[in-house]
């Protein structure tokens, strides 16, 4: 089970996607919203890196929850 946050724009769940180029033959990962198509880039070499980028939020958003 992952700790992936909901989409910061629409609140929908997000999914992990994987892509492998023919030249590199190594997978890359990104996280994409299932509703509004907000997403990270493909420059993540592990699922954990992709989740970390997706879960990153601004300090302003964090302080509003406190």
C-alpha positions as CSV (number, residue, x, y, z in Angstrom):
1,X,0.0,0.0,0.0
2,X,1.3,3.4,-0.9
3,X,1.0,6.8,0.9
4,X,0.3,8.7,-2.3
5,X,-1.6,11.9,-1.7
6,X,-4.8,12.9,-3.6
7,X,-4.5,15.3,-6.5
8,X,-3.8,18.8,-5.2
9,X,-6.1,20.3,-7.8
10,X,-9.2,18.1,-7.9
11,X,-8.8,15.7,-5.0
12,X,-9.0,12.6,-7.1
13,X,-6.8,9.5,-6.6
14,X,-3.6,9.2,-8.5
15,X,-2.0,6.2,-10.2
16,X,1.5,5.1,-11.0
17,X,2.4,4.7,-14.7
18,X,5.6,3.2,-16.2
19,X,7.3,3.7,-19.5
20,X,10.3,2.0,-21.0
21,X,12.1,3.3,-24.1
22,X,13.5,0.9,-26.7
23,X,16.9,2.6,-26.5
24,X,17.3,2.7,-22.7
25,X,15.5,-0.5,-21.8
26,X,15.0,0.7,-18.3
27,X,11.6,1.7,-16.9
28,X,10.8,5.3,-15.8
29,X,7.8,6.2,-13.6
30,X,5.4,9.0,-13.1
31,X,2.2,9.6,-11.1
32,X,-0.9,10.9,-12.8
33,X,-4.2,12.1,-11.5
34,X,-7.1,9.7,-12.6
35,X,-9.4,12.7,-13.2
36,X,-7.8,16.0,-14.2
37,X,-4.6,14.5,-15.8
38,X,-2.2,16.5,-13.5
39,X,1.1,14.5,-13.5
40,X,4.8,14.4,-12.7
41,X,7.4,14.1,-15.4
42,X,9.0,10.9,-16.6
43,X,12.4,11.6,-15.0
44,X,11.8,9.2,-12.1
45,X,13.9,6.0,-12.1
46,X,12.0,4.4,-9.2
47,X,8.4,4.4,-8.1
48,X,9.5,5.9,-4.8
49,X,11.0,8.9,-6.6
50,X,7.8,9.4,-8.5
51,X,5.7,9.2,-5.3
52,X,8.0,11.6,-3.5
53,X,7.6,14.2,-6.3
54,X,3.8,13.7,-6.4
55,X,3.5,14.1,-2.6
56,X,5.6,17.2,-2.4
57,X,3.5,20.3,-1.4
58,X,4.3,23.9,-0.8
59,X,5.0,25.1,2.7
60,X,2.0,27.4,2.4
61,X,-0.4,24.4,1.9
62,X,1.1,22.6,4.9
63,X,0.8,25.6,7.2
64,X,-2.9,26.0,6.3
65,X,-3.7,22.6,7.6
66,X,-2.1,23.3,11.0
